[in-house]
Amino acid sequence: MLNRRDFVRLAAAASAATSLPATMLPQAPKKIRYAAVGLGRISCQHFMPGTKLGQYGEITGLVSGHPDKAAKFAAEYGVPQKNIYTYETYDQMKDNPDIDAVYIGLPNNMHAEYTIRAAQAGKHVLCEKPMANTPADCRAMIDACHKANRKLMIGYRCQLEPTFIQARKMIQDGVIGKVWAIEAANGFNIAPNEWRSDAKYAGGGPLMDVGIYSLNACRWLLQEEPKDISAHSYVDPTDPRFKGVEETIGWVMTFPSGAIATCNTTYGASQEGFTRLHGSKGVLEIFGYGYDGIHMSLRSKPAVEAPQPDMNKDPHQFLVESDYFSRCILDNKEPGPNGEEGLRDMQAIARIYAAAKKA
């Protein structure tokens, strides 16, 4: 129990604190306020929970065509009714100071439209990958955000994941010597009636969805752009799951350094994601592109201890992604995985599809 002397001392300290200028009081970190555009799995199960756990972002708006779903998540995240929008009222966010940025978790064919409209409404944009269905759409997104002086980041969460960051540094430092060959794969057996296997929405098959991880990993780890590309694709004509998209596609990229990457992806079989780099001094393997459990293995001469696996569980990667983009906005810095990065992947994907068509 406080005695009289302690009480007087604490009361005096409290009084002094309240009289301090606001700039001298401890300040909570400023947060970037996000509207989640599209309440599908990636928004509701991953990005929104990750942002809620982070330090620099919060969910203050929702955009959905389903009022019941919007009401449910509004209650969970404390989003007021005035900050809930439909796709028809989306542009009205321009007049809402409670929203600084949007997270776009929509089907691929909607990325360009809703990025451009967000920029025109004065909002920064974190857009899921693939950036869009065509390089032309990617360029339009970049131009719209540049014109509005808004940040544009593409959701390449693996570029912010500790294991991938460590692997890239090890390659730069020559731990496995000169990289001559890469093998990469990622795929799964897709369920019927998924929008991802419909060209109208997805713009392509597994290459656009999970194959892009392998493509981006090769480019990002090597810090090079492919010089030559060849490809082959296949779809089982008796399988009703695929509507104008490939079931399986494999491609080979030759890089200016001489490194050759052999990659494949499928919607027809379970395929554990991995990236294996063969260098003149050793082999580096990264296992997984998923939301948790990414880890690596290293065999080198002389022997070097591999970094410990990243054991952080979902939605940690989305926490990191949300906080990273929020800090880019707060500090006025260009995001690493920006629109130009998304465009380069889409340009490579267009070349892969063109090569497969000719094969």
N, C-alpha and C positions, 0 to 999 in steps of 0.2 A: 504494500500500500504506500502511496506517495505521502511524504510528510509535507508540512506547509512550505518549507524551504525549497524542496524539489518542485512542488507545484508552481511556485512563483518563478523559479528559474525556467521551467519548460514553457510557461505562459509567456514570459518575456521573449524567449527564443521564437515562439510561434508568431508573436506580434511583430518581431523584427523581420521575419521571413515574409509576412504578408505585405510589409512596407517596401520590400526590395523591388526595383524595377523588373518588369517581366523578363527582360533579356538576361538577368542574373539568376533567375530561377531555373531549376532543372527542367529541361524541355523533352517531352516525348518526341520520338522521331516523326518527322512529317511523313504522311502516307499518301501514296498515289491511289486514287479511288477508281476502281474498275467496274465497268458494266460487262457482264458475261453475255456474249451474243451467241445464242443457241444453247439450249439446256440438254445436250446429249451427254454421253458417257464421259467424254474427255473433259468437259466443263464441270459437270456435277460430281464426278468421282475422283477427279485428279486436280485440275487447276484451281477450282474454288476452295477445296479443303487445303491445298498447298498455300494459297494466298492467305487464308485465314490464320495459318500457323506462322506466317512470315512476319517480318518486322516493318516492311516498308510499303505494303499494299493492303487494301481491303476491298471487299465487294460491296458496292453501293448502288449498283444498278443491274437490271436483268432485261434481256430481250428474248422474247419467245412468242411462238404462235399458239401456245397452249396455256390458257389462263390458269388452269388448276395446278399445273406444274410450276408456273411462275409464282403462284401464291404460296405453294409449299416451300420453295427455296427462299422466297422473300421472308417468310417467318423464321426460317433457320438462320439467315444471315442479317436479319434486322433491316431489310431493304424496304423503305416506305413505298406506298402505292404510287406516288408521283414519279418514282424512279423505275417503274416497270413499263417497258415499251413493247409494242408489237413490231413486226417488220414494216408495217405501214406507217407507224408513228416514229420510226427509228430516227429520222432526221431532226425531230424535235429535241433531241439531246443537245443540240447546239445551244439551247437556252438554259441548260441545266448545269449550274456550277458545282453540283455534287459529284460530277463524273469527269475525271481527267483523261481516262484511257479506256479502250475496249479490248477484250480478249475474244478473238473470233475462233469459235470451235464448230463451225458450220461445215457441211459437205463442200468438197473442193471447188465445185462450180460456183459457189456463192462467195468465195474469199475475195475476189476482186471487187465485186459490187459493194460489199459491206465495208471493205477497207477504204475504198474511195469515198463512200458516203460518210464514214467516220471522220476521215481527214477533213472533208468539207464542213463537218460539224465542229471542227476544232479539237478533235480528240486524237491522242496518240494511239497507236495500234500494235498489239501483239497478236500476230496471226499464226494459226497452226500451219504446219507443212502438210503436203506440198503447198507452196505459196499460192499457186493458181493452176489452172489447166493448160495454159499456154504461156510462152515467153512474152507475147504481146500484152497479156493481162498483167503479168508481173511488172512490166515496164510502166504500164498505166498506174499501177498501185504506187510504185516508187515516185512517179512524177506528181501524183496527187498529194502524197505526204510531203514531198519537197516543196510544192507550191504553198501548202498550208503551214509549212514550218513545223511539222509534227514528226515525232520519231516513229519509225517502222522497224519492228523486230519480227523475225520468223522463228517459230518454236523449235529450234534445234537444241533441245535440252541436253543432248549428249555432249555438245561443245562446252557445256558448263559443268559436266559431271567429272568428279575428281579423277576417276580411273582413266578416262579419255584424255584429260588435261595432262596427267602424268605420262601417259604413253606418248603423246605428242612431244613433250619435252625430252623424253628419252631418245626419241628418233632424232630430234634436233641436236642433241648432245652426242650422237654417234654411238650410243650404247650397243646397237645391233649392226653398226657399220652402215654401208650403203644399201639401201633397200632396192632389191631387184624384182621381187615378186610379192603379190598380195592375193590372198583368197578371201572372199567375203560372201556371206549368204544370210538370208533372213526370210522366213515364210511361215504360213500356217494353213490349215485346212479350213477354208471359209464356210460359214453356214449359209444355207439358202436364203434368198431374199434380202441380202445385205446391199445397201446403197453403194458400198465400195466396189461391188462387182458389176455395176451398171455404168457404162461409159457416159451416159447423160450427166451423171452426178460426179463421178470420180475422174473422168478424163482418161482413164487407163486402169489397168489391173494392179497386181501386187507391186509392180515397179513404182507406181505412184504412192502406194500406201506404206509398205514395209521395205521394199527394195531401195527406196531413197536413203534409208539408213546406211546401207552398204556403200552406195554411191557417194554420199556425203562424207562418210568416214574415210574413204580412200582419198578424196580430194583434200579434206581438212587435215588429215594426218601427214600427208606428203607436202601440203601447201603448194600444190601444182594443179593445173588444169589439163584434162586429157587431150592428147594430140590426135590420136586415132581411136575410133570406136567401131567394133563389129558386134553383131548380136543375132540371136535366134530366139524365136518364141513358139509356143504351142498352146492350143486349147483343144480339149476333148470335145469333138462335135456332138457327142451324145449327152454331155453334161449340161443341164438346163440352168446351172448357177451363173453362167457367164454371159453377159449381154453386151457383146461388142468389145470385150476386153480379153487380154491374154490370161491364160491360166498359169503359165510358167514362162519365164524369160531369163536367158543368160546372156551376158555381154562381157566383152574384153576391152579394156582401156589401156592404151600405151601412153605413158607420160614423157615429157621432154627429158627427164633424167634417165630414161631407159627402163624405169620400173613398169612392169606389166601387171595389171589387176584383172583377175578372173572372178566374176560375180554372178550370182543367180538368186532368183526369188520365185516363190510360188504361192498360189492359193489352193493347191491341190494336195498338199502333204504337210505334216508337221516338220518344221525345219528350224532347229535352234540357231539363233543369230550369233554370228562370230565374225571377227576380222583377224586374219593371220598374216603377219608381215615377215617375210624372209629377207634377212640382211646378210652382209658378208661376214658379220661377227656373231650372228645369232638369230633367234626367232622370237617374236613377240606376238602373243595371242591375247585378244580381248574377247571375252565371252559375254554375250548378251547385248541387246539394245533396249531392254525392257525398263520398267519403272522402278525396279530394285534388283539387287543382286549382281550388278555388273562387276566383273573382276578380271584380272589378267594373269598370264603366265609368261615367264621369261626364261629362255635358254640361251646363254651367251658365253663367249670365250674372250677375256677371262670372265668368270662367273660374277654376276651382279645380282644382288637381292632384289626381287620384284617388290614393288609397293604392295601394301596390304589391300585386300579387296574393299570396295565401298559397300558397307553393310547397311547403309541407310535405307529405310523402307519407304515405299510409296506413302504419302505424296511428297517426299523430301525433294525430289528433282524439280517438282513444280513449285515448291517453296523457293528454291534457289533461282529458278527461272523468273518467277514473279518479282522477287526482291532485286534480282539483277536488272531487269528492265525498269523497275521503279527507280533504282539508283541512277540509271542512265538518264531518265527524265529529270530527276531532282538535281543531278550534277551537270546536266546539259552535255552528255557524252554520247557519241554514236555507238549503238549496240554492235557487238562483234558479229553475231548472226543477223545481219540486217537484210534489207530488201535485195541488195546486190548479190548477197550470198544465195538467197532463194532463187533469184533469176538465173544464176550460173548453174544451179542444179537442174532447173527446168530446161535450160538450153541443152544440157547434156542428155536429159531424158528425151527431148525431141530428137536428138541425134541417135539415141539408142533405138527408139521406135522406128525411125527412118531406116536404120541399118537392118533391123529385123524384117522389115517389110520387103527389102531388097533381097534378103538371103533366100 
